Amino acid sequence: MNRIVTSADLGPEDVVLEIGAGVGNLTEKLARKAKKVIAIELDPNLVRVLHDRFDKVENIEIIAGDALKVEFPEFDKVVSNLPYSISSEITFKLLRHKFKLGILMYQYEFAARMVSLPNCKDYSRLTVDTCYFADASILMKVPKSAFQPVPEVDSAVIKLVPRPSPFEVKDQTFFMDFVAAVFSQRRKKLRNAILNTNYMLKIPNIKEVISQLPEDLVNKRAENLTPEELAKVANQLIDLKKSIIENEF
């Protein structure tokens, strides 16, 4: 916990969001460094523990509720041992908010997918989506023996720094759908992956459209393409789809 707090580089002006505060051990350490800590906890029993510990601490706000449903107040940094069962959903909810830095603990396998490179077994939809929103790096691996009771999996702490996308995306929603579609067929070449998932992409005259895409890209699998290359294909699909619709009218 001390290393997590140190990594967050907290100052007296920082408002920190903590998701899954539990009994408040990390909360207490964060509050010593930050201007304010907003602690979200779902379990009613743990919420009572948090109130018992911190109701008289002026710079800790406790929110009882589901972090996936609660509207986040404004915050500068997010520091959390995230509930692993909602890792993906909560990460992308976070990335749609403005903040400076995230120090987040995940299951190790999930963290490895966030930071993977193309042509690696861990390279996935999660890798590409994360790359679109932020720079991610693993700060430390945390063995399961560090926890009590001992869980079944190792963990890792990720440093997440939001920034503008390093590559052009003409339609964010379509890009995310496209990445989800082609990685659902990750063992197939991009040409076949797009054909097989067009029920998700809804591109008219799909065979004709695919014939106009760069051969060097559609003959590779999604797992062999960089995020920039996937964005290039998605942008071309957007342009070709728009052209077809305009010609129909």
Secondary structure, 3 states (H helix, E strand, C coil): CHHHHHHCCCCCCCEEEEECCCCCHHHHHHHHHCCEEEEEECCHHHHHHHHHHHCCCCCEEEEECCCCCCCCCCCCEEEEECCHHHHHHHHHHHCCCCCCEEEEEEEHHHHHHHCCCCCCCCCCHHHHHHHHHEEEEEEEEECHHHCCCCCCCCEEEEEEEECCCCCCCCCHHHHHHHHHHHHCCCCCEHHHHHHHCHHHHCCCCHHHHHHCCCHHHHCCEHHHCCHHHHHHHHHHHHHHHHHHHHHHC
